[in-house]
Amino acid sequence: MLYWITRQFAGHITGLHVFSYLTFRAILATASALGLSLLIGPPLIARLSRYQIGQVVRDDGPPTHLLKAGTPTMGGTLILVTTLVSTLLWAASCGRCSASPSLSVSSASTTTT
């Protein structure tokens, strides 16, 4: 989504051509996923604790494992959600998009006669 927006303005604003590079978008996607996990993580853990979605510990195990009782599980949902949102934000939405900014709207709209 953000890739498409930056491609629309690449011909008008200098410096937006860097969004056409896959490595730059991958770095931004990683930073976005980290930021989202830091933003969404604490409320998600509090909600999982409030609904008592926690780890069940058996009584016949070591006594040190009894401290883990009630630890929220489903932390993988945080990883999946932030990765999915970050991918939707920074990925090219069409499968065969060319990364060259020459296909922007400004260059496609000019016709020569």
C-alpha positions in Angstrom: 0.0 0.0 0.0 2.7 2.5 0.9 4.8 1.3 -2.0 1.9 2.2 -4.4 1.5 5.6 -2.8 5.2 6.4 -3.1 5.2 5.3 -6.7 2.4 7.8 -7.5 4.4 10.7 -6.1 7.9 9.6 -7.2 7.8 11.9 -10.2 6.8 14.9 -8.2 8.9 14.6 -5.0 12.6 13.9 -5.2 13.9 11.1 -3.1 10.9 8.8 -3.3 12.7 6.7 -5.8 14.4 4.8 -2.9 11.1 3.1 -2.2 11.5 1.2 -5.5 14.5 -0.8 -3.9 13.4 -4.0 -2.4 16.1 -3.9 0.3 15.0 -0.4 1.5 11.4 -1.6 1.8 12.5 -4.8 3.6 14.4 -2.6 6.2 11.3 -0.4 6.6 9.1 -3.5 6.9 11.3 -4.9 9.6 11.3 -1.6 11.5 7.6 -1.4 11.1 7.1 -4.9 12.5 9.3 -4.1 15.5 7.5 -0.8 16.1 4.1 -2.5 15.9 5.1 -5.3 18.2 6.4 -2.8 20.8 3.1 -0.9 20.4 0.7 -3.8 20.4 2.6 -6.2 22.6 1.9 -4.9 26.1 -1.9 -4.5 25.6 -2.0 -7.9 24.0 -0.2 -9.6 26.9 -2.5 -7.8 29.4 -5.6 -8.9 27.5 -4.3 -12.5 27.4 -3.6 -12.4 31.1 -7.1 -10.9 31.8 -8.8 -13.7 29.9 -6.6 -16.2 31.6 -5.2 -17.6 28.4 -2.1 -19.0 30.1 0.2 -22.0 30.3 -1.0 -25.0 32.3 1.8 -26.5 34.4 1.5 -30.1 35.6 2.1 -30.8 39.3 4.4 -33.8 38.7 7.1 -31.6 37.1 10.0 -29.8 38.7 9.1 -27.2 41.3 10.8 -24.5 39.3 8.2 -24.9 36.5 5.3 -24.1 38.9 6.4 -20.4 38.5 5.4 -20.6 34.9 1.7 -21.1 35.7 -0.4 -18.4 34.1 2.2 -17.2 31.7 0.3 -16.0 28.6 0.7 -18.2 25.6 -0.2 -17.3 22.0 2.8 -14.9 21.7 3.0 -16.2 18.1 -0.1 -14.3 17.3 1.7 -11.0 18.0 4.5 -12.1 15.6 2.0 -13.2 12.9 -0.1 -10.0 13.1 2.8 -7.6 13.0 4.5 -9.5 10.1 1.2 -9.5 8.1 0.5 -5.8 8.7 4.1 -4.8 7.9 4.0 -7.0 4.7 0.8 -5.4 3.5 2.1 -2.0 4.1 5.5 -2.3 2.3 5.1 -5.0 -0.3 4.4 -4.4 -4.0 0.7 -5.3 -4.4 1.0 -6.7 -7.9 3.0 -9.9 -8.5 4.8 -8.7 -11.6 5.4 -5.0 -10.8 8.5 -3.5 -12.2 10.5 -1.7 -9.6 11.5 1.1 -12.0 9.9 4.4 -11.2 9.5 5.1 -14.9 6.1 3.4 -14.8 4.7 6.1 -12.5 1.5 7.9 -13.4 3.3 11.1 -14.4 5.3 9.4 -17.2 2.4 7.2 -18.3 0.1 10.1 -18.7 2.3 12.0 -21.1 1.7 11.1 -24.7 3.7 12.2 -27.7 2.0 12.9 -31.0 
